[in-house]
Amino acid sequence: MIEKSAEIMVNVENLNVKFGDKQVVHNVSFQVKSGEIIGLFGISGAGKTTIIRVLTCQLNKKNWNGNVKVTDLNPAQSKNHPKILSNIGYVPQLEGLNLYYELSPMTNVEIFASTYGLKKKNAKEIAKELFSILDIPEDTWKKRLKKLSGGEKKRVSVAIGLIHQPKILFLDEPTTGVDAAKRYEVLSYLKKLNRKLGTTMFLITHDMEAALICDKSAILRDGKLLEFDSNDNLIASLPSGGLLTRLTIEDLTENKIKIIKNFTPVQKTIRVGNEIIEVFIEDFEENLQKLIEYTIKNNLKVTSMSKDNATFRRYFQIRIQEEEEKERTLRESVQIMEGEA
């Protein structure tokens, strides 16, 4: 296993991106160290792909400004593009964009390796190592790719992204196109590659489960970076370090949720089902019993209660909810001010 180092692979300071009059990335800053796995999370339009386009030399400098370094090279300077591109790999969301289905996995590798100037013999040796790490069965290496399963195709695509042994690998929706049972398998192979090869990885994804293998996660919304930290630190920032109680309340309504919110120790609430609400309270152990007594006093029929720890998915939902509430409050304030004017 290759240890992570303090070397900075990607440094982004005050990145802004505009297309015409529309600004799509707002003052984004973060650093990524060698060997880290970074997850970029956000709904469509959050800015994930635009940021990656800057890092991979796909965006004209006239559209962006800021201090950006990729493997200590500035993508703003076109003379640096060939070196940056030789230092990075890219795995697209759809394997059809970088795979030839009528050819074998090994032939696919040879074709893509040739674009990097790799000799066939050298490419085959690297491919054998990658295929072995990724558990691509040896009896499939010379079969037509279309005969392989969806998970195997995905792994061949990853191998091709790594064939020139890049320092950084960008993966666009790496779990898309495989069934739910195989998602964890794909993620575990990426973690395995990261540990064995020390490759820095960026996962651009909607799949919250991908956070399980990430050293740090970036949460993006409307082109703004809301958070960038380890999942443990993000979850620990929640009330009581992420401890929550999950309540099932008969005939749950927004008014009943409001009653829960009015209990002073309650810090955050999120509805997660027709009759289920998750509640974060300060001083969890001290106030949990008081919360139950409060629900009884207010005629809320709690049919079940459990204690749990927040997941990254829940943290993401809460963080986005906070931003939406801030924007709603701001809009209401503006409307009031305009009405008074």
N, C-alpha and C positions, 0 to 999 in steps of 0.2 A: 504494500500500500504506500502510495506517495503522500507525504505530509503536505498540508497547506502551508504556504509561505506568506510573508508580509508584503511580497511584491504586488504592486497595484497593476492589475490588468486593464481595468477600465476606470477612467476618472471623468466625471461629468459635473461641470460647474455652471450654473445659471443658464441652462439650455432653454432657448425659446425657438419655436418653429411657427412660421406664418405661411399661409398660402393666400396671396392677395391681401385682403383686409382681415381675413379670418385667422386668429391665433389658435393653434391646436395643441401646442405644448407651452406651459407657463413656468418658467424659472425653475426647472428641474435640476437637482444636484444629488449625486450619489457616487460612492466608490465601491469597486469590486476587487477583492484580492485574489491572487492566484489560487486555483483549486476550489473556489467557492461555487456552489450551485445557487443561482438566483432565480426566483420566480417573479414574473411580472403579471400581476393579476388586475383585472378590470373588465367591465363590459365593453362591448363594441363602442368605439369612439372615445375610449379612455386615454388613448395616446400611446399604447404599448408598441404597436407596429411602427408608428412614426419615429419613436425614439430608436428602435432597432434599425430603421432605415438610415438614420444618421450614423450609427455605430458601424454599419456595414457598407458605408460609402455609396448608398443608393440615393441620397438626397442632395440636390444641388445646394452649394453653400449660400446662394442668394436667399434661400428659404429659411435659413437658421443662423442663430448666433449663440455664442457661449464658448467656454473653454472645454474642449472635449479631447481626450486622449484614449486611444485603443492600442494596447501593447506599446505604450509610450510614443505613439505616432498620432499626429493631428489629421483627422479625415477632412478638415477644411482645405488642406493642401492636396491637390490632385496628384502631385508627384509621390505622395505617400500611399496612394490607393493600392498599387500592386503589392507592396509589402504588407499592408494591413490585410488584404484579401488572402495572401498566402498564410497569414497567421490565424485566420478564422475559418470555421466551417459552418455550413447552414443546412438544416434539415427542414424542408417545407412541410406544411400541414398535409398536403396530398402527395402520397408517394409517386403518383403518376407524373409529377413535375420533375422528378429526378431519377426515375427508374424506367428501364425498358423491359416491359413485361414478357416480351417474346424471347428475351435472352436470359442466360443463367445469372445467378448472383455474382459468380466470379467474373463473368464477361462484363457485367455492369461495372464492377469495380475497376477492371482494366481500362474501360472506356473513360471513366471519370478520372482515374489516376493519370491517364495520358494528358489530360488538360492541365495538370500541374507539373508535367515534365517528368513524372516518375516512370522508371523502367518497369516493364511487365513483371520481371522476376521479383523486384523489390516490392511492387504493389501486391503480388500474390502472397508474399511473406507477411506483410502487414495485414492483409485481408484475413489470412488464416488465423492470426492472433485475435483480430476483432471478432471474427465469426465464432471462435471458441469461447471468448468472454461472453458473447451474446447468445450462446447456446443455439446457434443456427446449425441444425444437423448436417454433418459432413456429406450425407448421401443426397442433400438438396443443392449443394454448391454448384453442380453442373446441370441441374434441371431448369426448365423454363420457369421464370419467376412467377408467372401467373398460376402455377401449380401450388405455390406456397400459401400458407394461411395468412390472414390479415396481420396477425402479430409478427409472423416471420418477415413479411414484407416491410413492416415498420422497422424491424431490427436491421434489415439489409440497408434501408434508407439511412439509418443512423451510422452504420459502418461506412457508407459512402461519404457521409459528412466528415468522417474522421480519417479517411484514407491518406490524406496528406499530413496527418499528425498535427492538427492546428492547436494553438494555445487556448483558443476560445471556440466553443460550439454553441450556435444559436439554434434552438428547436422551436418551431412554430406549431403549437397545439400537438405535442407529441403523443397524446393519448386519443386523439380524434381518429375515428375509423376502426377502432378495436372495441370489442364488446366489453361490458363492465367488468367481467371476470378477468379480462386480460390487461386492464388498465394498470393494476398494481404490478403485474409482471413487467410491463414496459418500464414503469418507474423504477423498479428494483434493478433492472438491467442498466439504466442510466446511472444510478447510484454506484453500481458495481464498476462501470467504466470510469466514473469519476475517481473512485478510490484506487483503481489499478493504474490509470494513466495520468491522474492529476489534472485532467482537462477542466478548465473553467467552463461553466455551462449557464446559459440563459434559457429559461423555459417561458415562452410567451403563451399564456393559457387562460381559459375560463375555468379549468378543472381545479377546484379547490383542493382535491386530494393530492395534487402535485406538490402542495406545500409540505407534505410529509417528508420529502427528500431534500427540501431546500434549506440552505444555511441561512438565507435571508429572503424576505419577501418584500416586494414593492407593491403598494396598493395605489392604483391610479384611478382618477375620475375627472372627466372633462379636461384632460391634458395637465392635471395637477398631481404631483406626487404627495399623497396624503401621509404615507408611512413608508419607512424603509428600515427594517430591523429583523432580528431573528424572531421566529414564531413564538418561542418561549417568552421573549421580552414583550412582544405585543400582547400576548394573552395575559401575562402577569400584570400589565398596566390596567386591566379591568378591575372593578371593585372586588375586594377580597381575593386578589390574585387570580381571578378567573373562576372561582367557585360559584356555582349557580344552583338554584332550585327550580325544578321543572314541575309545574302545577297543571293538573287537568281540572278545569272548572266547568261545571255543568252550564250549558247555554251561555257560553262565553260571548260577550259583546264588547264593543269599544268602551261603553260606559263602565263595564266591570273592570276592564283593563285600567281605565282612568282611576278607579277606586284604589286598585293596587298601587298605581304610580303615586297616589297621594299619601301613601304610608312613608313617613319621613326617611327611614333607613334605606328605602328602595332607590337605587342609583340608575339602573337601566332595566328596561323590559323589552322583550321581543316575542311576537306571536309566531309560533312555529307549527301550528295546526289549528283545526277548527275549534277545538276546546283546550288547546295546550299553549301555555305561556311559560317562557323562561325568565326568571327574575334574578337580578344581581343586587345584592344588598351589602352595605358596609358592615364590618364586624359580623361576618356570616354566622358563626356559631352562636354568638350572643343574641342576634336578632331573628334567627330563623323561627324559633318558637313564638316570638312576639308577632311575626308575620302571620303565622297560622291562627293565633288568637284574634288578630285583626280581621282576617277573612271571615271567621265565624261571627264576630261582632257585626260585620257588615253584610251578613246573610249571603256570602258567596259559598256555594257548595263545592268544596274541593273533594273530588272523587279519587285522586291519587297524587302522590308527591314523591319526588326522587331528588337526590343530590348528585351533581355531576361537575365535571370540569369543562370549561369552554374549549371548543375546537377553533382552529384557524378559520374555518367556514363561518362560525358564529361571530368571531371577531370582525371579519370582513363585513358581514351584514350590519353589525352594529356601527362600524366606522362609516359605512356608506349612509346609513340611516341618520347619523349625526350631521353629515354634510347636507343631506336633504332638508333636515330640520332647520339648519342654519340659513340655508337659502330661502326657505319658506318664511322664516322670521324676517329676513332682510326684505323680501318682496312686500310683506305686510307693512313693514315700517315705511317703505318708500310710498306705498299706496296711501297710508295715513298722512304722510307729509305732503303728498300731492293734493290730497283732499283738503287739507288745511290751507294750502296755497290758493 
